[in-house]
Amino acid sequence: MEAKAAVLRGSGTPLEVETVTVDEPGQGQVRVKLSACGLCHTDLSVLQSVLPQTSPLVLGHEGAGIVESTGPGVTSVAPGDHVILTTTAFCGRCFQCVEGMFAQCERMPLALGGNFPFHLDDMDLMPFASIGGLCEYTVVAENTAIKIDDDIPLVSASLLGCGVITGVGAAINTAEVRPGGSCAIWGCGGVGLSVLQGCRIAGASTLISIDTNPAKLEFAKKLGATHVIDASVENPVEQVLALTGGRGADYTFEAIGIGEAMEQAYTAARRGGTATIVGVGRFDDSFSLSAGLFAMTEKTLKGSFCGKGASVRDFPRMLDWYRAGKLDLDSLVTTTYPIEDVAQAYEDMTAGKNARGVVVF
């Protein structure tokens, strides 16, 4: 089968839309006809060589679509089923899963690799993050395709695959935000806005969003922020302290991936508060903590990968919140693009034009 795909031949090369050949699904695999693929900043990090890739690949990992065919042994989905693709498909049996750390599964497709279902000329192409969602069709492991009800719009549903479960999960699963708490979130992209919504759903009463882009701060207001801080003109730590009686926020989140912002988020948490790092930055970036104050202030510093999520648990309850009007997925989708305009879509991401851009097939 032939399909159009966004192909990256290697770090530092331009993203090209090419016609690739897509394999039939093998043992335990599912071939999905993509309806939509959200554009995540992690993809941009690959394009900019922040996350270097050694293999040529099909980019994209925030996909939703319809099962086209299944390989031998597949039982959980069938042709015609609507599915969201998850980057953290967990086995449920390894050490990390038994400990409840599903996003750290030792046997997830993302960790194991070895699946190269796309082919172009003499190249075998890897699906980025085990998904390769920027293609009209992809082939994934069965536990990567999570069945959902047919009435959920697939364009909005695609965001659950990474950005929304990462953000909402950081608030609910990782930080365990309690009702009445105060929250400060660095970053108003798709992940940061999802953290904001997770804090709101958890019952937080003070919701502070921080960014340097006024348009993104407007997105935050629409999605429930009680206060916004423009970090390009105000000191965000000082402003968070001022808005929380001088103590600092109960919960702070960094959803950008910049060491300086991570340090600010930790500093702005109150004594005994929790700072959660959600953003993935450069591996050579860092931030510092006071060796004297770390123990004295009794703050908790947490990392949160993919919202500490378990897709088969979290997707259904998040879709319940969507149906109930508590989780706004539709407003996160600010622009849709055809696959031919994917390069422009990433330029728009770099310029900060969207809450979330989505390629629609």
N, C-alpha and C positions, 0 to 999 in steps of 0.2 A: 504494500500500500504506500502511495506517495502522499506527502503532506508538506505544507509550508511551515517553516520553523525559524526561530531566531537563533542563529548559530554563532558561537564564539570559538574561533579556531585556537586561541591561546591568549594568555595574559598580554595586554597591550595591543591586541588586534581589534579592529572595528567589529561591531555586531552587524551581521548580515542576515537578511531574510533569504533563505535558501529552500529549495525543494529537496526533502530528504525521503529516504525509504524507512518505513516503520515496520518492525518485525511483527509476526503473529505472536500472541501470548503463549508463553511456555508453561511448564508445570508451576501451579500456584500463582500464575500471573493474570492480570486483567488489562485489556486494551480499552482505553477510555477516549471517547470523542469529546475533546475539550469544548466547553461553551464560553468559558472566561478564565483569565489568569490575571490576578492582581499583581501589581508591580511593587516589589518590596525593595527597601534600601539595601538589603543583603545582595540582591542582584547587581545593584549599582556598585557595591564594594568589589564584586568580581570584575565588573567592567573596568573599574579604575585600578585594578591589581592590588587593592587593599587585602583582598582574600585571593591570592594567586591560585590558579588552576593549572595543573600540568597536562590535563587531557582536553582535547576539543570537546565541546559540549553544546547541548541545547539548554538555553537559559530558562529561568522561570520556575517557581515552586509553589505558587498560591493558586492552585487550580480547582475548578469544579466542572463537571460535565456528565455525560451519559455513558454507561458501560456499553461498548460496542460488541465485545466478545470476551470469552473467558477461556483460560487454559485448563488442562486436566487438574482435578483436585480442588477447584475453587467451589466453595459452598455458600459463602456469605453474601455474594452479589450475583446478579444474572443480567444478561443483555436487556437494556431498557431501563435499568435502575439509575436513578440520579445519585451522584456521589460527590463528596468533597475529598480532595487528596490531602493527606497529612504528611508533613515532613518527619514526624516522630511516631512512626508505626512501631509499636512495641510488642515484644514477644510474650510478656507476662510470666516468664519462667526463669530468666536470668537473675543474678544477684541483685542488680539495681531494681528490676521490676518487683521482685519479692519484697524489697525494702520500700516500695511505693514510689520510687524515683523513675517514673515511666519515661520521661523525656531524656533520661540518661541510659536507656536500654542498651545493653551491650550487643544485641543482635538485630537492631533495627536496620532496615535497608540502607539508611543514610550512613551507618557505621560500617556495614559490610562491603558496600560497593559491588562492583563486578557486573552490573547490568548495563549493557550498551545496546539499547534497542533501536537506535537511529543510525543510519548509514548515509554517507555522502561521498561520492566518488570512491576513493580507496580508504576512507576514514570511518572508523566506528566512533560514534558520538555518545558520550555519557549524558544521562539526564541529570541536570543539576539538582542537588538535594534529593536525589532518588526519584524526582518527578519529571523534570523537563517540561514544565507546563506551557511554555511559549511555543507550542506546536499544535497543529489541528488534532493530532492523535498522540497518545503516549502509552507506554506499557509499564505497569507498575506491579509491585508485589500486592497480593490480595489484601493484606492488612493495611495497605496504604490508602485504599479506596473505601471510604466510610459512607454507607448508604444513608440518604436523607429522604424526606417526603417530597413528592413530585411538585407540590405547590410552592415550594420555596424558590424564589428567583435565584437562578444560578450565578448571575453576575454579583449579587450581594453576598451569596453564600460562599463564593470563592475566597472572600477576605478572611473567613474563619480559618482557612488552611494554615495561615502563619500569623499575620498581623494582629488579628482580633484575639485569637487564643493566647498569643504572646502577651498582649496588653491586659486584657480582662483577666487572664489567668495569673498574671503577676500581682494584681490587686487581690484576687480572691484566693488563689491557691498558695502563692508564695508569701506575700506580706500578711495575708489573712486580716484584711481591713475590717474593723469592727464598726457597728453603727455609732454615729455621733463623732467619729474621728475627724481629724484634720489631715488633708493630703496635699502635697505639693509635687507636681509632675514637671520635670524638665523635658521639653519636646512636645510639639503638637503635630507630628506627622501621624500616619495611620496607627502606629503602635502607641504613641503617647496619647492620642485621642481615645484609643481603646482602654488604656490604663485609666484614663479619666472616667470612662463609662463604667469600668469595673468598680472603681471606688464609689461612684454614685449608686450603682446597683447594690453594693455592700452596705449602703446607708450612711456613708460619710457626709458630714454636714458642711465642712469647709473644703472646697475644691479649688486649688490654685494651679493654674496652668502657666507655664513659662516658655517663652520662645523669643526669637529675634525677628520673626516675620509677622507683621501686623495682621496679614490675611489669615494666617494660621491661628492667631489668637482669636479672631472672629469665629473660626470653626469651633474653637474650644467653648466659647460663650454659648453657641447654639447647642452644644452637646452637654451642657450642664455646669461649666465652670462658674463658680461664684466670684472668683477674682482672676485676673490675668496680669502677668508681669512681662513687660517688654525688656528683655535682658540686654538689648542694644542701648538702652538709655537709662536703665535702673539696675542697681545691684540686687540680684535675685535673692541672695541670702539675707541681706538686710530687709528686703521687702517681705519675705516669708516670716521672718522674726516679728516684724511690725504687725503682720496680719494674724499672728498667733499669740499675742500678749507677751512677746519677748521670749517665749519658751522655745519656739521652733515647732515644726509640724510633727504630729504623731507618726505619720508615714510619708516618706519621700521616695521618689522614683526618678531614675535617670533613663530616658528612652531615646537617646541620641547616639551614644557611642563615642563620647569624648571624655578623656580623663579629667579635664578641668571641671566639666559639668558634674561628673561623678563625685568629685571632691566637694563641690558646692552642695550637692544633694545630701551627702553625709553630714556636712557641717550644719545644714539647715534643719536636720532632724533634732527633736528635743532630746533631753536626757532620758534614756530608757526607750527612745523611739526606734523605729526601724527604717533603714535606708535600703532600697532594693535597686540593684543595677540590672537593667533590662537591655540597654543598648550594647551592641557588639562593636567595639572599636578596633583600631589598629593594634596588632600584637606588640608593637614597639612603643605604644602609648602607655601611660601609667598615671597614677595619682598617689598622693602621700597622705598619711594619717599621723597624728601626733602620738608618739609612743607614750607620752605622759597622760594624755587625756583619754586614750582609747578605753582603758579599764575604768577610769574614774567616771566617765559619762554613761557607762553601761548601755551604749547604743548597740543595736544589732545591725550588722551589714550582711546583706544577702545577695547572691546572684540568682537570676531567674532566666532559664533557657526555655523558650517556647511556652512561657507561662506555667512551667511545671505541669504541663498539660497531659491529659489522657484523652485522646480524641473521642474514643467511643463513649466516654463519660461526659466530656465537656461540650462536644458539638451539639448533642440533643438538648442539654439544658440551656445553652446559649441561643439555640433556635427557639426554644420556649420563651426566652426573654425577648427575642425579636418579635415573635407573634404577639406578645403582651405589650409591645411598645416600650419596653425598658431598655433594650439594646438597639440602637439605631445603626443599622448597617447601610441602609440606602443613602443616607447623607454623607457617609464616608466616601462614596464613589462620586468624585467630582468631575471626572472626565473619562470617557471611554475612547479606545483607539482600535483601528484594525491592525492586524499583525504587520502590515506593510509600514505602519507609522511607529513601530516600536522604538526606533532610535530617537524619534522626536519625543516620545513618551518619557524616556530617561532624561532627555534634556530638560523637559518640564519638571521632572522630579528634582534635578539639580538646582533649578531655579526656584523651587519651593512653591509651585503653582497649585498643587493638588493636595487634598487630604489623602486620597488614594486614587491613582490612575489604574484603569483596568483595560487589558486587551480583550476584546470581544470577538469571538469567531463566528 
